[in-house]
Amino acid sequence: MLNFVLGPEVRQGPTVTEVTGLNWYSFDADIKRLYGTSTPGKYMFRRVTSNKFVTDNFFLLELNYLIQQLIQLDHTSSSRKDLHKLQVKLQTKTLGNFGIWAPAQ
């Protein structure tokens, strides 16, 4: 509800992960700019609303890498602050459950 204030939120289910609070159109434009194609946006992510999309749990590691690359770009349509918040939440709430990402102690 207050995603515009609190930033993006990540909810992991048994097979898919739902990301809310990040503008899909800006995020998709950034993906197209980064990869030079719309293929990742079409096949890795499914838009539910303008501020919500889902992805298979299989693609979580790729999503983490993608966000890291977007943060390093000179210009992004998405908010860098929101991308960073999403990356932190993704690493702590999902990738940590798989033993892939262990936050620094």
N, C-alpha and C positions, 0 to 999 in steps of 0.2 A: 504494500500500500504506500508506504512512505519511502519507496526506493529512490526517489529523486533526492531525498535527504540522507538516507542511510547507505546508499550505494547498492551495488549488485548483490544478489543473494544466490546461493547454490544449494540445490536440493538433489541428493543422489537417491535414486531408486535402485531396484534390483538389476535392471538392464539399461536404463537411461538416466541421464542427469539433466535437470532443468535449471536454466540460468535465467533469472529475472532481474530487471532493473538496469539493463544495458540496451541502448537503442539498437535494434537489429539492423536498420538501414545504414547507419553509420558504421557499425561493425562489419557488415557485409561489404561496404565500399572499401574499408581498410583491407579486408582480405583480398579483394580484387586487386587493389593497388600493390599489395605485398607480393602476391603470387603471379599477377599478370593474367589471371583467368578466374572465371566464376565457379570452376569445378569444386573447390573445397566448400564453398558456401552452399552449393546445391546438394552435395552428397554427404557431407559430414554433419551438417546442422540442419534442423528443421524449425522454421519460424512458426511460432504459435500465435503470438501477437506482436505488435511493434516493439514491445519491451520484454519479450520472453521468447526463448528458443530452447530446444532440447537437442541433445547429442547422445549417441550411444556411449556407454562407459568405455568401450574399446578405444574411443578417440580422445579420452581425457588427457593422456600424455601429449598428444599432438596439439590439443587446445592450449595446454600450458606453454608449449614451445611457441605456438602462434602468438599468444599474448605477449610473451617475452620479446619476440621479434617486432611486434607492433609498438611496444613501448620504446624501442630503440629507433623507430623511424623518425625522420625530421618533422613530418606533418601527418597527423591522424585526424580523421573525422570524429572518432570516439574520444571521449575524455580520458587523458592519461591517468588521471586520478582514479577514475572508475575502473580502467583496465588493471591498474595496480591492485586495487581492492579486490577485484575479481580473481586475480592471480593468487593473492594471499589466501582467499577463501577456498579457491580450488585446491591449493596445495594442502591446506590444513583439514578441510572437510572431506575431500575425496581421495586424493593421491596418497595421503597419509594412511588411509584405511587399507590400501593395497600394499603398504610397505615400500612404495616407490619413492615417496618424498618424506623425509624426516626433518621437521623443523629444527633449527639450531637451538641447542639447549643453553 
